[in-house]
């Protein structure tokens, strides 16, 4: 069977190939083109040339793994936040390109919780802004997000955020249990690759308790209550700091 040729349209005024049938790959997609004695046609198509080889999405991971003690400090922070506020929280992991090591960045963040009439809380979400001013020769390599007492999984909101932010996105769940759960994925160009714990972390034993106080100061919590409760109690924050995007980002720790 004769191979139908494939051309790339690299300029608007590219001369039309003389073949009677051909494929044309352009910025607008793939087209099947015909030159007939009575007409010329270029029609969009999803049928690719039969002679092309198959290919699948793939990932070869060369990320440096995070030390056990560093993960234990992060989980310790998540546990402290949950015990105090019942909320979600997040940290960002920076990579020091000069010293070849991870550093912890706790960004300014606002968590929202739902509180019922009995005072029981349920974590809803956490918002933050990626810091724009990083130390020299540092990049953001990973985000680690705590789901509170819920399981570790990527929610629809998490997946939507990851589509526009390449890198590893880890979720820690069941933070109220002795052994939390973990869910990890690498987002690259809008595609998510599922990862195993061992791909990213060297290990984990238990949460650290000596959490830096400045990490906790980066968190503001908004409490939502039923509408029938007094309006003055509908919303409140757990500290006097007004949450705003940007600004100071909690320091960078290399524990």
Secondary structure, 3 states (H helix, E strand, C coil): CCCCEEEECCCCCCCCCCCCEEEEEECCEEEEEEEECCEEEEEECCCCCCCCCCCCCCCCCCCCCECHHHHHHHHHHHHHHHHHHCCCEEEEEEEECCCCEEEEECCCEEEEEEECCCCCEEEEEEEECCCCCCCCCEEEEEEEEECCCCCCCCCHHHHHHHCCCCEEEEEEECCCCCCCEEEEEEEECCEEEEECHHHHECCCCCCCCCCCHHHHCCEEEEEECCCCCCHHHCCCECCCCCCCCCCCCCCEECC
